[in-house]
Amino acid sequence: MQGQLLVTGVSPRPDGVTGEQFVTITGVINGPTVDEHVVYQRLAVDVDQWPTMSQLFPVMYSPKNPDNWRFAPTAAPPQAPPAGPEIY
């Protein structure tokens, strides 16, 4: 099922590092089969994409067990059109 995660708690962003690091996140999921379902999870994210309080994320969750959730896949950014011939 698709839903939205509202971040209500997040571990501090580590200083002086790059790349993926573990974050502990808590929040509530709202979706077609759940209302304010509290979730808690530790996962790896890029430090440049660290979650913040009150941030909303699209998520996918199991309708039988909403504690089993993950961030929804994001659409790929549109590609630039192919370069045409240069006109002088």
ZAPA-429977 format. One record per atom (N, C-alpha, C, O): residue in three letters; x, y, z; atom name; residue number from 1. Coordinates in steps of 0.001 Angstrom, whole numbers. Example, Ala and Ser with C-alpha at 12.3 -4.5 7.8 and 13.67 -1.06 7.14 Angstrom:
% residues 2
SITE   aa        u        v        w  at    i
SITE  ALA    13190    -5690     7800   N    1
SITE  ALA    12300    -4500     7800  CA    1
SITE  ALA    13200    -3300     7800   C    1
SITE  ALA    14236    -3319     8465   O    1
SITE  SER    12850    -2250     7080   N    2
SITE  SER    13670    -1060     7140  CA    2
SITE  SER    12900       30     7870   C    2
SITE  SER    13409     1138     8039   O    2
END
This chain:
% residues 88
SITE   aa        u        v        w  at    i
SITE  MET      839    -1181        0   N    1
SITE  MET        0        0        0  CA    1
SITE  MET      883     1242        0   C    1
SITE  MET     2003     1230      511   O    1
SITE  GLN      364     2292     -572   N    2
SITE  GLN     1082     3561     -547  CA    2
SITE  GLN      545     4408      592   C    2
SITE  GLN     -652     4402      881   O    2
SITE  GLY     1444     5135     1231   N    3
SITE  GLY     1060     6024     2302  CA    3
SITE  GLY     2075     7133     2447   C    3
SITE  GLY     2964     7305     1613   O    3
SITE  GLN     1922     7889     3534   N    4
SITE  GLN     2866     8964     3822  CA    4
SITE  GLN     3381     8803     5239   C    4
SITE  GLN     2630     8500     6165   O    4
SITE  LEU     4687     9015     5385   N    5
SITE  LEU     5331     8986     6693  CA    5
SITE  LEU     5599    10415     7121   C    5
SITE  LEU     6243    11175     6398   O    5
SITE  LEU     5106    10783     8298   N    6
SITE  LEU     5432    12064     8915  CA    6
SITE  LEU     6504    11787     9954   C    6
SITE  LEU     6266    11043    10905   O    6
SITE  VAL     7687    12380     9785   N    7
SITE  VAL     8808    12156    10699  CA    7
SITE  VAL     8540    12904    12003   C    7
SITE  VAL     8321    14115    12006   O    7
SITE  THR     8561    12155    13119   N    8
SITE  THR     8367    12764    14435  CA    8
SITE  THR     9616    12688    15303   C    8
SITE  THR     9682    13317    16359   O    8
SITE  GLY    10605    11918    14860   N    9
SITE  GLY    11868    11821    15583  CA    9
SITE  GLY    12949    11299    14663   C    9
SITE  GLY    12698    10441    13818   O    9
SITE  VAL    14164    11824    14831   N   10
SITE  VAL    15272    11407    13974  CA   10
SITE  VAL    16571    11552    14753   C   10
SITE  VAL    16749    12510    15505   O   10
SITE  SER    17480    10593    14571   N   11
SITE  SER    18776    10673    15250  CA   11
SITE  SER    19609    11802    14643   C   11
SITE  SER    19383    12192    13498   O   11
SITE  PRO    20577    12332    15410   N   12
SITE  PRO    21393    13446    14914  CA   12
SITE  PRO    22201    13062    13679   C   12
SITE  PRO    22691    11938    13560   O   12
SITE  ARG    22328    14012    12770   N   13
SITE  ARG    23141    13818    11565  CA   13
SITE  ARG    24610    13840    11975   C   13
SITE  ARG    25041    14763    12666   O   13
SITE  PRO    25389    12832    11559   N   14
SITE  PRO    26811    12817    11932  CA   14
SITE  PRO    27585    13918    11209   C   14
SITE  PRO    27318    14220    10046   O   14
SITE  ASP    28540    14508    11909   N   15
SITE  ASP    29382    15563    11334  CA   15
SITE  ASP    30640    14965    10726   C   15
SITE  ASP    31146    13943    11190   O   15
SITE  GLY    31135    15613     9685   N   16
SITE  GLY    32433    15260     9128  CA   16
SITE  GLY    32486    13955     8365   C   16
SITE  GLY    33568    13397     8181   O   16
SITE  VAL    31345    13451     7915   N   17
SITE  VAL    31332    12215     7133  CA   17
SITE  VAL    30527    12438     5857   C   17
SITE  VAL    29729    13371     5760   O   17
SITE  THR    30754    11567     4888   N   18
SITE  THR    29990    11614     3648  CA   18
SITE  THR    29439    10228     3364   C   18
SITE  THR    29817     9254     4015   O   18
SITE  GLY    28550    10146     2396   N   19
SITE  GLY    28000     8855     2005  CA   19
SITE  GLY    26892     8388     2924   C   19
SITE  GLY    26297     9179     3655   O   19
SITE  GLU    26621     7092     2879   N   20
SITE  GLU    25540     6518     3671  CA   20
SITE  GLU    25954     6297     5118   C   20
SITE  GLU    27059     5839     5409   O   20
SITE  GLN    25039     6633     6009   N   21
SITE  GLN    25204     6416     7442  CA   21
SITE  GLN    23863     5924     7982   C   21
SITE  GLN    22822     6130     7359   O   21
SITE  PHE    23897     5277     9141   N   22
SITE  PHE    22652     4807     9737  CA   22
SITE  PHE    21927     5940    10441   C   22
SITE  PHE    22538     6754    11133   O   22
SITE  VAL    20611     5978    10251   N   23
SITE  VAL    19740     6930    10927  CA   23
SITE  VAL    18637     6126    11611   C   23
SITE  VAL    18162     5123    11079   O   23
SITE  THR    18243     6578    12782   N   24
SITE  THR    17081     6008    13451  CA   24
SITE  THR    15955     7012    13285   C   24
SITE  THR    16094     8188    13619   O   24
SITE  ILE    14851     6531    12769   N   25
SITE  ILE    13738     7419    12445  CA   25
SITE  ILE    12467     6869    13072   C   25
SITE  ILE    12245     5659    13088   O   25
SITE  THR    11638     7764    13587   N   26
SITE  THR    10321     7384    14070  CA   26
SITE  THR     9315     8351    13467   C   26
SITE  THR     9638     9496    13148   O   26
SITE  GLY     8107     7871    13322   N   27
SITE  GLY     7082     8715    12725  CA   27
SITE  GLY     5743     8007    12719   C   27
SITE  GLY     5562     6967    13352   O   27
SITE  VAL     4810     8596    11990   N   28
SITE  VAL     3486     8004    11844  CA   28
SITE  VAL     3180     7853    10363   C   28
SITE  VAL     3454     8742     9557   O   28
SITE  ILE     2610     6712    10030   N   29
SITE  ILE     2197     6448     8652  CA   29
SITE  ILE      690     6628     8552   C   29
SITE  ILE      -74     6142     9387   O   29
SITE  ASN      288     7337     7510   N   30
SITE  ASN    -1117     7471     7153  CA   30
SITE  ASN    -1295     6916     5753   C   30
SITE  ASN     -499     7197     4857   O   30
SITE  GLY    -2336     6133     5572   N   31
SITE  GLY    -2610     5553     4265  CA   31
SITE  GLY    -4021     5008     4227   C   31
SITE  GLY    -4800     5213     5158   O   31
SITE  PRO    -4350     4309     3142   N   32
SITE  PRO    -5712     3801     2986  CA   32
SITE  PRO    -6155     2844     4091   C   32
SITE  PRO    -7344     2771     4401   O   32
SITE  THR    -5213     2107     4692   N   33
SITE  THR    -5597     1113     5707  CA   33
SITE  THR    -5075     1437     7100   C   33
SITE  THR    -5322      679     8037   O   33
SITE  VAL    -4354     2552     7257   N   34
SITE  VAL    -3825     2929     8575  CA   34
SITE  VAL    -4033     4420     8808   C   34
SITE  VAL    -4081     5213     7868   O   34
SITE  ASP    -4155     4782    10084   N   35
SITE  ASP    -4318     6177    10468  CA   35
SITE  ASP    -3411     6446    11663   C   35
SITE  ASP    -3646     5937    12759   O   35
SITE  GLU    -2371     7255    11442   N   36
SITE  GLU    -1431     7609    12514  CA   36
SITE  GLU     -776     6374    13130   C   36
SITE  GLU     -647     6288    14352   O   36
SITE  HIS     -362     5421    12300   N   37
SITE  HIS      305     4209    12790  CA   37
SITE  HIS     1764     4539    13106   C   37
SITE  HIS     2519     4919    12211   O   37
SITE  VAL     2164     4396    14365   N   38
SITE  VAL     3518     4739    14805  CA   38
SITE  VAL     4505     3678    14331   C   38
SITE  VAL     4285     2480    14511   O   38
SITE  VAL     5607     4143    13717   N   39
SITE  VAL     6662     3241    13241  CA   39
SITE  VAL     8013     3739    13730   C   39
SITE  VAL     8182     4911    14069   O   39
SITE  TYR     8972     2818    13757   N   40
SITE  TYR    10321     3083    14242  CA   40
SITE  TYR    11247     2191    13446   C   40
SITE  TYR    10993      992    13321   O   40
SITE  GLN    12327     2757    12898   N   41
SITE  GLN    13224     1936    12092  CA   41
SITE  GLN    14616     2563    12025   C   41
SITE  GLN    14776     3781    12102   O   41
SITE  ARG    15611     1696    11881   N   42
SITE  ARG    16994     2127    11656  CA   42
SITE  ARG    17346     1743    10234   C   42
SITE  ARG    17191      585     9846   O   42
SITE  LEU    17824     2714     9442   N   43
SITE  LEU    18151     2443     8053  CA   43
SITE  LEU    19298     3326     7600   C   43
SITE  LEU    19647     4302     8265   O   43
SITE  ALA    19882     2977     6463   N   44
SITE  ALA    21013     3731     5916  CA   44
SITE  ALA    20501     4766     4922   C   44
SITE  ALA    19719     4451     4024   O   44
SITE  VAL    20955     6011     5096   N   45
SITE  VAL    20630     7084     4155  CA   45
SITE  VAL    21887     7909     3909   C   45
SITE  VAL    22809     7913     4724   O   45
SITE  ASP    21913     8597     2792   N   46
SITE  ASP    23024     9493     2489  CA   46
SITE  ASP    22943    10696     3427   C   46
SITE  ASP    21859    11237     3643   O   46
SITE  VAL    24072    11117     3983   N   47
SITE  VAL    24049    12234     4933  CA   47
SITE  VAL    23539    13518     4290   C   47
SITE  VAL    23045    14402     4989   O   47
SITE  ASP    23654    13634     2958   N   48
SITE  ASP    23131    14823     2278  CA   48
SITE  ASP    21612    14773     2123   C   48
SITE  ASP    20999    15768     1737   O   48
SITE  GLN    21003    13631     2418   N   49
SITE  GLN    19548    13465     2346  CA   49
SITE  GLN    18963    13126     3721   C   49
SITE  GLN    17930    12464     3816   O   49
SITE  TRP    19639    13589     4791   N   50
SITE  TRP    19232    13240     6155  CA   50
SITE  TRP    17810    13732     6426   C   50
SITE  TRP    17495    14887     6140   O   50
SITE  PRO    16946    12867     6974   N   51
SITE  PRO    15576    13296     7269  CA   51
SITE  PRO    15542    14345     8377   C   51
SITE  PRO    16454    14428     9200   O   51
SITE  THR    14485    15136     8384   N   52
SITE  THR    14306    16167     9405  CA   52
SITE  THR    12919    16029    10027   C   52
SITE  THR    12017    15429     9442   O   52
SITE  MET    12770    16589    11208   N   53
SITE  MET    11483    16579    11901  CA   53
SITE  MET    10415    17223    11021   C   53
SITE  MET    10674    18213    10337   O   53
SITE  SER     9233    16659    11048   N   54
SITE  SER     8051    17139    10323  CA   54
SITE  SER     8120    16938     8817   C   54
SITE  SER     7233    17392     8095   O   54
SITE  GLN     9155    16268     8332   N   55
SITE  GLN     9265    16009     6900  CA   55
SITE  GLN     8290    14891     6517   C   55
SITE  GLN     8076    13952     7284   O   55
SITE  LEU     7708    15003     5333   N   56
SITE  LEU     6805    13981     4812  CA   56
SITE  LEU     7510    13172     3735   C   56
SITE  LEU     8184    13732     2870   O   56
SITE  PHE     7354    11853     3790   N   57
SITE  PHE     7936    10961     2791  CA   57
SITE  PHE     6859    10031     2254   C   57
SITE  PHE     6056     9511     3029   O   57
SITE  PRO     6824     9809      936   N   58
SITE  PRO     5962     8750      422  CA   58
SITE  PRO     6576     7401      786   C   58
SITE  PRO     7782     7201      643   O   58
SITE  VAL     5745     6485     1256   N   59
SITE  VAL     6222     5166     1665  CA   59
SITE  VAL     5329     4079     1083   C   59
SITE  VAL     4200     4326      660   O   59
SITE  MET     5873     2874     1077   N   60
SITE  MET     5122     1666      749  CA   60
SITE  MET     5093      837     2033   C   60
SITE  MET     6113      700     2710   O   60
SITE  TYR     3925      286     2367   N   61
SITE  TYR     3830     -534     3572  CA   61
SITE  TYR     2936    -1743     3312   C   61
SITE  TYR     2105    -1744     2404   O   61
SITE  SER     3130    -2761     4127   N   62
SITE  SER     2320    -3972     4019  CA   62
SITE  SER      955    -3722     4656   C   62
SITE  SER      893    -3260     5795   O   62
SITE  PRO     -143    -4015     3952   N   63
SITE  PRO    -1461    -3819     4568  CA   63
SITE  PRO    -1696    -4766     5747   C   63
SITE  PRO    -2509    -4475     6624   O   63
SITE  LYS     -982    -5901     5769   N   64
SITE  LYS    -1128    -6849     6880  CA   64
SITE  LYS     -242    -6488     8062   C   64
SITE  LYS     -536    -6858     9198   O   64
SITE  ASN      855    -5757     7794   N   65
SITE  ASN     1789    -5377     8854  CA   65
SITE  ASN     2431    -4037     8496   C   65
SITE  ASN     3506    -4018     7895   O   65
SITE  PRO     1797    -2915     8852   N   66
SITE  PRO     2339    -1606     8470  CA   66
SITE  PRO     3693    -1286     9103   C   66
SITE  PRO     4341     -314     8714   O   66
SITE  ASP     4132    -2103    10084   N   67
SITE  ASP     5489    -1917    10605  CA   67
SITE  ASP     6527    -2315     9556   C   67
SITE  ASP     7697    -1953     9672   O   67
SITE  ASN     6103    -3052     8544   N   68
SITE  ASN     6968    -3439     7430  CA   68
SITE  ASN     6791    -2380     6329   C   68
SITE  ASN     5920    -2504     5469   O   68
SITE  TRP     7625    -1349     6374   N   69
SITE  TRP     7509     -243     5427  CA   69
SITE  TRP     8874      107     4865   C   69
SITE  TRP     9907     -284     5408   O   69
SITE  ARG     8859      853     3763   N   70
SITE  ARG    10086     1371     3161  CA   70
SITE  ARG     9733     2647     2408   C   70
SITE  ARG     8570     2898     2095   O   70
SITE  PHE    10752     3445     2123   N   71
SITE  PHE    10520     4640     1324  CA   71
SITE  PHE    10049     4222      -62   C   71
SITE  PHE    10562     3256     -627   O   71
SITE  ALA     9086     4937     -607   N   72
SITE  ALA     8591     4638    -1952  CA   72
SITE  ALA     9658     5006    -2972   C   72
SITE  ALA    10401     5968    -2775   O   72
SITE  PRO     9737     4248    -4057   N   73
SITE  PRO    10709     4606    -5100  CA   73
SITE  PRO    10359     5976    -5674   C   73
SITE  PRO     9188     6321    -5832   O   73
SITE  THR    11383     6733    -5978   N   74
SITE  THR    11155     8055    -6561  CA   74
SITE  THR    11279     7961    -8067   C   74
SITE  THR    12009     7124    -8599   O   74
SITE  ALA    10563     8822    -8734   N   75
SITE  ALA    10630     8846   -10196  CA   75
SITE  ALA    11984     9387   -10628   C   75
SITE  ALA    12538    10284    -9993   O   75
SITE  ALA    12499     8843   -11694   N   76
SITE  ALA    13774     9328   -12231  CA   76
SITE  ALA    13575    10733   -12781   C   76
SITE  ALA    12526    11031   -13352   O   76
SITE  PRO    14573    11601   -12616   N   77
SITE  PRO    14424    12949   -13168  CA   77
SITE  PRO    14340    12883   -14685   C   77
SITE  PRO    14929    11995   -15302   O   77
SITE  PRO    13610    13818   -15292   N   78
SITE  PRO    13499    13786   -16750  CA   78
SITE  PRO    14858    13989   -17400   C   78
SITE  PRO    15691    14751   -16909   O   78
SITE  GLN    15065    13299   -18503   N   79
SITE  GLN    16331    13427   -19219  CA   79
SITE  GLN    16251    14601   -20182   C   79
SITE  GLN    15189    14918   -20716   O   79
SITE  ALA    17399    15238   -20391   N   80
SITE  ALA    17465    16349   -21342  CA   80
SITE  ALA    17258    15799   -22748   C   80
SITE  ALA    17678    14681   -23048   O   80
SITE  PRO    16612    16583   -23610   N   81
SITE  PRO    16441    16114   -24987  CA   81
SITE  PRO    17793    16017   -25677   C   81
SITE  PRO    18732    16717   -25297   O   81
SITE  PRO    17904    15160   -26686   N   82
SITE  PRO    19188    15047   -27388  CA   82
SITE  PRO    19560    16368   -28046   C   82
SITE  PRO    18699    17117   -28508   O   82
SITE  ALA    20846    16631   -28076   N   83
SITE  ALA    21322    17877   -28681  CA   83
SITE  ALA    21084    17834   -30184   C   83
SITE  ALA    21368    16837   -30849   O   83
SITE  GLY    20567    18917   -30693   N   84
SITE  GLY    20332    19020   -32135  CA   84
SITE  GLY    21527    19661   -32812   C   84
SITE  GLY    22508    20002   -32152   O   84
SITE  PRO    21455    19826   -34109   N   85
SITE  PRO    22567    20474   -34815  CA   85
SITE  PRO    22664    21936   -34396   C   85
SITE  PRO    21654    22607   -34182   O   85
SITE  GLU    23887    22408   -34287   N   86
SITE  GLU    24090    23815   -33928  CA   86
SITE  GLU    23848    24681   -35147   C   86
SITE  GLU    24292    24369   -36252   O   86
SITE  ILE    23143    25763   -34929   N   87
SITE  ILE    22851    26705   -36015  CA   87
SITE  ILE    23610    27985   -35726   C   87
SITE  ILE    23511    28543   -34633   O   87
SITE  TYR    24373    28452   -36714   N   88
SITE  TYR    25166    29675   -36540  CA   88
SITE  TYR    24555    30812   -37279   C   88
SITE  TYR    25083    31923   -37249   O   88
END
